[in-house]
């Protein structure tokens, strides 16, 4: 009887050890994949910033102009859209050509995304909640027929 108990205990110990090692190897693989994904995200963000700066340069925008537009956005100033349209004259006409006519709040959201502001920044600048901005982005995605597998800010930046 004692040999049976010892054998059973040893068998359980080996099985536990096997599953613990298997779990450890899975965690290691997931951690490695996570590191690769983080590096990919960082490189894409860097490339996105570089392309955005190049596009600003192509539109003859200086750092001073960009800062001026950003300050107007941060203050939720009514002149933000006017100044934005001055520096990006074809942006809204291209958007209107792609989808249905956008209302003023849609244009405001698109302009903020065009400046590469994230959802949290947009919510802070417009004194709304993050959930509200996400809902607006969702409705805008439907208006412009943007596929769900494409990130809306990246799509706006590509226009």
GROMACS elastic network, one bead per residue, 0.5 to 0.9 nm:
[ bonds ]
;  ai    aj funct       b0    kb
    1     4     6  0.50960   500
    1     5     6  0.64140   500
    1     6     6  0.87658   500
    2     5     6  0.50445   500
    2     6     6  0.61580   500
    2     7     6  0.84656   500
    3     6     6  0.50958   500
    3     7     6  0.59672   500
    3     8     6  0.84156   500
    4     7     6  0.50739   500
    4     8     6  0.59827   500
    4     9     6  0.84822   500
    5     8     6  0.50590   500
    5     9     6  0.60091   500
    5    10     6  0.84686   500
    6     9     6  0.50485   500
    6    10     6  0.60278   500
    6    11     6  0.84647   500
    7    10     6  0.50932   500
    7    11     6  0.60513   500
    7    12     6  0.86001   500
    8    11     6  0.50308   500
    8    12     6  0.61650   500
    8    13     6  0.85387   500
    9    12     6  0.51271   500
    9    13     6  0.60696   500
    9    14     6  0.86384   500
   10    14     6  0.61737   500
   10    15     6  0.85749   500
   11    14     6  0.51841   500
   11    15     6  0.61734   500
   11    16     6  0.85731   500
   12    15     6  0.50541   500
   12    16     6  0.60167   500
   12    17     6  0.84697   500
   13    16     6  0.51077   500
   13    17     6  0.60597   500
   13    18     6  0.85519   500
   14    17     6  0.50488   500
   14    18     6  0.60914   500
   14    19     6  0.87042   500
   15    18     6  0.50731   500
   15    19     6  0.63105   500
   15    20     6  0.85864   500
   16    19     6  0.52443   500
   16    20     6  0.60427   500
   16    21     6  0.85531   500
   17    20     6  0.50770   500
   17    21     6  0.60908   500
   17    22     6  0.84611   500
   18    21     6  0.52673   500
   18    22     6  0.60881   500
   18    23     6  0.85941   500
   19    23     6  0.60031   500
   19    24     6  0.84542   500
   20    23     6  0.50953   500
   20    24     6  0.61242   500
   20    25     6  0.86823   500
   21    25     6  0.61794   500
   21    26     6  0.86067   500
   22    25     6  0.51729   500
   22    26     6  0.62462   500
   22    27     6  0.86379   500
   23    26     6  0.50894   500
   23    27     6  0.61368   500
   23    28     6  0.85810   500
   24    27     6  0.50980   500
   24    28     6  0.61788   500
   24    29     6  0.87092   500
   25    29     6  0.62133   500
   25    30     6  0.86100   500
   26    29     6  0.50981   500
   26    30     6  0.61311   500
   26    31     6  0.84619   500
   27    30     6  0.50839   500
   27    31     6  0.59561   500
   27    32     6  0.85105   500
   28    31     6  0.50579   500
   28    32     6  0.61551   500
   28    33     6  0.86429   500
   29    32     6  0.50922   500
   29    33     6  0.62103   500
   29    34     6  0.85422   500
   30    33     6  0.50286   500
   30    34     6  0.60057   500
   30    35     6  0.86137   500
   31    35     6  0.62654   500
   31    36     6  0.87309   500
   32    35     6  0.51559   500
   32    36     6  0.63874   500
   32    37     6  0.87064   500
   33    36     6  0.50627   500
   33    37     6  0.61601   500
   33    38     6  0.86084   500
   34    38     6  0.60923   500
   34    39     6  0.85821   500
   35    38     6  0.50642   500
   35    39     6  0.61855   500
   35    40     6  0.85486   500
   36    39     6  0.51602   500
   36    40     6  0.61285   500
   36    41     6  0.86326   500
   37    41     6  0.60991   500
   37    42     6  0.85709   500
   38    41     6  0.50967   500
   38    42     6  0.61842   500
   38    43     6  0.86379   500
   39    42     6  0.50846   500
   39    43     6  0.61662   500
   39    44     6  0.85686   500
   40    43     6  0.51551   500
   40    44     6  0.61129   500
   40    45     6  0.85565   500
   41    44     6  0.50755   500
   41    45     6  0.60765   500
   41    46     6  0.85595   500
   42    45     6  0.50871   500
   42    46     6  0.61547   500
   42    47     6  0.85700   500
   43    46     6  0.50589   500
   43    47     6  0.61064   500
   43    48     6  0.84661   500
   44    47     6  0.50039   500
   44    48     6  0.59357   500
   44    49     6  0.85463   500
   45    49     6  0.61623   500
   45    50     6  0.85650   500
   46    49     6  0.51698   500
   46    50     6  0.62049   500
   46    51     6  0.86697   500
   47    50     6  0.50022   500
   47    51     6  0.61295   500
   47    52     6  0.84932   500
   48    51     6  0.51694   500
   48    52     6  0.60740   500
   48    53     6  0.86147   500
   48   154     6  0.83858   500
   48   157     6  0.88018   500
   49    52     6  0.50215   500
   49    53     6  0.61554   500
   49    54     6  0.85735   500
   49   116     6  0.84701   500
   50    53     6  0.51940   500
   50    54     6  0.62029   500
   50    55     6  0.86131   500
   51    55     6  0.60865   500
   51    56     6  0.85619   500
   52    55     6  0.50264   500
   52    56     6  0.61678   500
   52    57     6  0.86040   500
   52   114     6  0.89724   500
   52   115     6  0.83207   500
   52   116     6  0.80912   500
   52   157     6  0.75452   500
   53    57     6  0.61716   500
   53    58     6  0.85546   500
   54    57     6  0.50112   500
   54    58     6  0.61240   500
   54    59     6  0.86701   500
   55    59     6  0.62501   500
   55    60     6  0.86505   500
   55    61     6  0.86239   500
   56    59     6  0.50893   500
   56    60     6  0.63537   500
   56    61     6  0.51091   500
   56    62     6  0.74814   500
   56    63     6  0.89260   500
   56    66     6  0.82239   500
   57    61     6  0.54111   500
   57    62     6  0.70180   500
   58    61     6  0.74314   500
   59    87     6  0.70017   500
   59    88     6  0.72108   500
   60    87     6  0.80950   500
   61    64     6  0.79452   500
   61    65     6  0.58343   500
   61    66     6  0.66173   500
   61    87     6  0.71388   500
   62    65     6  0.51309   500
   62    66     6  0.62907   500
   62    67     6  0.85612   500
   63    66     6  0.50600   500
   63    67     6  0.60222   500
   63    68     6  0.84975   500
   64    67     6  0.51004   500
   64    68     6  0.61285   500
   64    69     6  0.87239   500
   65    68     6  0.50281   500
   65    69     6  0.62834   500
   65    70     6  0.85786   500
   65    87     6  0.83659   500
   66    69     6  0.51901   500
   66    70     6  0.60935   500
   66    71     6  0.85858   500
   66   115     6  0.86612   500
   67    71     6  0.60466   500
   67    72     6  0.85906   500
   68    71     6  0.51966   500
   68    72     6  0.63453   500
   68    73     6  0.86896   500
   68    83     6  0.86885   500
   69    72     6  0.51540   500
   69    73     6  0.62187   500
   69    74     6  0.86729   500
   69    80     6  0.64967   500
   69    81     6  0.88969   500
   69    83     6  0.66823   500
   69    84     6  0.66206   500
   69   115     6  0.87963   500
   70    74     6  0.60786   500
   70    75     6  0.86218   500
   70    80     6  0.84951   500
   70   112     6  0.88210   500
   70   115     6  0.79182   500
   71    74     6  0.50163   500
   71    75     6  0.62271   500
   71    76     6  0.84928   500
   71    77     6  0.84992   500
   71    80     6  0.86825   500
   72    75     6  0.52210   500
   72    76     6  0.60580   500
   72    77     6  0.51292   500
   72    78     6  0.80306   500
   72    79     6  0.71084   500
   72    80     6  0.51724   500
   72    81     6  0.88806   500
   72    83     6  0.85270   500
   73    77     6  0.63053   500
   73    78     6  0.88885   500
   73    79     6  0.89725   500
   73    80     6  0.59008   500
   73    81     6  0.86785   500
   73   112     6  0.72959   500
   73   122     6  0.85559   500
   73   125     6  0.65300   500
   73   126     6  0.81925   500
   74    77     6  0.76634   500
   74   121     6  0.84851   500
   74   122     6  0.84287   500
   74   124     6  0.79912   500
   74   126     6  0.77574   500
   75    78     6  0.88795   500
   75    80     6  0.88409   500
   75   125     6  0.64312   500
   75   126     6  0.80533   500
   76    79     6  0.85720   500
   76    80     6  0.71689   500
   76   125     6  0.59252   500
   76   126     6  0.57844   500
   76   127     6  0.84343   500
   77    80     6  0.54457   500
   77    81     6  0.84999   500
   78    81     6  0.69205   500
   78    82     6  0.79893   500
   79    82     6  0.51736   500
   79    83     6  0.61743   500
   79    84     6  0.84571   500
   80    83     6  0.52925   500
   80    84     6  0.59881   500
   80    85     6  0.85815   500
   80   108     6  0.83293   500
   80   111     6  0.89632   500
   81    85     6  0.59845   500
   81    86     6  0.84678   500
   81   104     6  0.89799   500
   81   107     6  0.79817   500
   81   108     6  0.65444   500
   81   111     6  0.74009   500
   82    85     6  0.51921   500
   82    86     6  0.62522   500
   82    87     6  0.89401   500
   83    87     6  0.65419   500
   83    88     6  0.85885   500
   84    87     6  0.53719   500
   84    88     6  0.59102   500
   84    89     6  0.79234   500
   84   111     6  0.71021   500
   85    90     6  0.78039   500
   85    91     6  0.75252   500
   85    92     6  0.78507   500
   85   111     6  0.87921   500
   86    89     6  0.55942   500
   88    91     6  0.55817   500
   88    92     6  0.82266   500
   89    92     6  0.73971   500
   89    93     6  0.80499   500
   90    93     6  0.53857   500
   90    94     6  0.61461   500
   90    95     6  0.87107   500
   91    94     6  0.53223   500
   91    95     6  0.63713   500
   91    96     6  0.87978   500
   91   111     6  0.85932   500
   91   159     6  0.72135   500
   92    96     6  0.60372   500
   92    97     6  0.84297   500
   92   102     6  0.85824   500
   92   107     6  0.72661   500
   92   110     6  0.86927   500
   92   111     6  0.87101   500
   93    96     6  0.50253   500
   93    97     6  0.60746   500
   93    98     6  0.86581   500
   94    97     6  0.50093   500
   94    98     6  0.63077   500
   94    99     6  0.88172   500
   94   159     6  0.73657   500
   95    98     6  0.51317   500
   95    99     6  0.62473   500
   95   100     6  0.82702   500
   95   101     6  0.82240   500
   95   102     6  0.80689   500
   95   107     6  0.89460   500
   95   144     6  0.79554   500
   95   156     6  0.87479   500
   95   159     6  0.78797   500
   96    99     6  0.53045   500
   96   100     6  0.58752   500
   96   101     6  0.52997   500
   96   102     6  0.67176   500
   96   144     6  0.87848   500
   97   100     6  0.75376   500
   97   101     6  0.82911   500
   98   144     6  0.66636   500
   98   145     6  0.85992   500
   99   102     6  0.79740   500
   99   143     6  0.63585   500
   99   145     6  0.71504   500
  100   143     6  0.64320   500
  100   144     6  0.68623   500
  101   143     6  0.87864   500
  102   105     6  0.80173   500
  102   106     6  0.56908   500
  102   107     6  0.62393   500
  102   140     6  0.86197   500
  102   143     6  0.81850   500
  103   106     6  0.52922   500
  103   107     6  0.63459   500
  103   108     6  0.87517   500
  104   107     6  0.50426   500
  104   108     6  0.61423   500
  104   109     6  0.86791   500
  105   109     6  0.62267   500
  105   110     6  0.86034   500
  105   136     6  0.89726   500
  106   109     6  0.51373   500
  106   110     6  0.61509   500
  106   111     6  0.85592   500
  106   136     6  0.77560   500
  106   137     6  0.86377   500
  106   140     6  0.68208   500
  107   110     6  0.50273   500
  107   111     6  0.60421   500
  107   112     6  0.85945   500
  108   111     6  0.51389   500
  108   112     6  0.63054   500
  108   113     6  0.87063   500
  109   112     6  0.51587   500
  109   113     6  0.62160   500
  109   114     6  0.85060   500
  109   122     6  0.78666   500
  109   133     6  0.83956   500
  109   136     6  0.79854   500
  109   137     6  0.78561   500
  109   140     6  0.88183   500
  110   113     6  0.50450   500
  110   114     6  0.59480   500
  110   115     6  0.86398   500
  110   137     6  0.88269   500
  110   140     6  0.86388   500
  110   153     6  0.83298   500
  110   156     6  0.69754   500
  111   115     6  0.64046   500
  111   116     6  0.88342   500
  111   156     6  0.87442   500
  112   115     6  0.51552   500
  112   116     6  0.67221   500
  112   117     6  0.58439   500
  112   118     6  0.84819   500
  112   122     6  0.68701   500
  113   117     6  0.52792   500
  113   118     6  0.70354   500
  113   119     6  0.84563   500
  113   122     6  0.81331   500
  113   152     6  0.84574   500
  113   153     6  0.55802   500
  113   154     6  0.85903   500
  113   156     6  0.67783   500
  113   157     6  0.74780   500
  114   117     6  0.74558   500
  114   153     6  0.71214   500
  114   154     6  0.86764   500
  114   156     6  0.58967   500
  114   157     6  0.53672   500
  114   158     6  0.88740   500
  114   159     6  0.87604   500
  115   157     6  0.80416   500
  116   153     6  0.70215   500
  116   154     6  0.84962   500
  116   156     6  0.89801   500
  116   157     6  0.74168   500
  117   120     6  0.80923   500
  117   121     6  0.59217   500
  117   122     6  0.62967   500
  117   153     6  0.85009   500
  118   121     6  0.53644   500
  118   122     6  0.62534   500
  118   123     6  0.86752   500
  118   153     6  0.81934   500
  119   122     6  0.51368   500
  119   123     6  0.61151   500
  119   124     6  0.85972   500
  119   130     6  0.63039   500
  119   131     6  0.89250   500
  119   133     6  0.64062   500
  119   134     6  0.70303   500
  120   123     6  0.51062   500
  120   124     6  0.61666   500
  120   125     6  0.86324   500
  120   129     6  0.82168   500
  120   130     6  0.58624   500
  120   133     6  0.83121   500
  121   124     6  0.50479   500
  121   125     6  0.60554   500
  121   126     6  0.84970   500
  121   130     6  0.88175   500
  122   125     6  0.51610   500
  122   126     6  0.60166   500
  122   127     6  0.82691   500
  122   128     6  0.81340   500
  122   130     6  0.80365   500
  122   133     6  0.71949   500
  123   126     6  0.53223   500
  123   127     6  0.57649   500
  123   129     6  0.53951   500
  123   130     6  0.53418   500
  123   131     6  0.85516   500
  123   132     6  0.77587   500
  123   133     6  0.61277   500
  124   127     6  0.51781   500
  124   128     6  0.65349   500
  124   129     6  0.76137   500
  124   130     6  0.82198   500
  125   128     6  0.79145   500
  126   129     6  0.86838   500
  128   131     6  0.83395   500
  128   132     6  0.64291   500
  128   133     6  0.71813   500
  129   132     6  0.51333   500
  129   133     6  0.65213   500
  129   134     6  0.87102   500
  130   133     6  0.51630   500
  130   134     6  0.61740   500
  130   135     6  0.86214   500
  131   134     6  0.50132   500
  131   135     6  0.61503   500
  131   136     6  0.86377   500
  132   135     6  0.50573   500
  132   136     6  0.62279   500
  132   137     6  0.86175   500
  133   136     6  0.50013   500
  133   137     6  0.61262   500
  133   138     6  0.85639   500
  134   137     6  0.50301   500
  134   138     6  0.61712   500
  134   139     6  0.87281   500
  135   139     6  0.62629   500
  135   140     6  0.85343   500
  136   139     6  0.51486   500
  136   140     6  0.60504   500
  136   141     6  0.84905   500
  137   141     6  0.60142   500
  137   142     6  0.86717   500
  137   152     6  0.75475   500
  138   141     6  0.50396   500
  138   142     6  0.64515   500
  138   143     6  0.88138   500
  138   152     6  0.88173   500
  139   142     6  0.51406   500
  139   143     6  0.62849   500
  139   144     6  0.87349   500
  140   144     6  0.61270   500
  140   145     6  0.83202   500
  140   146     6  0.85092   500
  140   152     6  0.88215   500
  141   144     6  0.53245   500
  141   145     6  0.58452   500
  141   146     6  0.51294   500
  141   147     6  0.76768   500
  141   148     6  0.80185   500
  141   152     6  0.68604   500
  142   146     6  0.65498   500
  142   147     6  0.85357   500
  143   146     6  0.80066   500
  145   148     6  0.89862   500
  146   149     6  0.84763   500
  146   150     6  0.70208   500
  146   151     6  0.86255   500
  146   152     6  0.72121   500
  146   155     6  0.79358   500
  147   150     6  0.57078   500
  147   151     6  0.84973   500
  147   152     6  0.87508   500
  148   151     6  0.73366   500
  148   152     6  0.84262   500
  150   153     6  0.87774   500
  150   154     6  0.75283   500
  150   155     6  0.69013   500
  151   154     6  0.54713   500
  151   155     6  0.63093   500
  151   156     6  0.88600   500
  152   156     6  0.61523   500
  152   157     6  0.85680   500
  153   156     6  0.50471   500
  153   157     6  0.61148   500
  153   158     6  0.86115   500
  154   157     6  0.50133   500
  154   158     6  0.62200   500
  155   158     6  0.51707   500
  155   159     6  0.68365   500
  156   159     6  0.55003   500
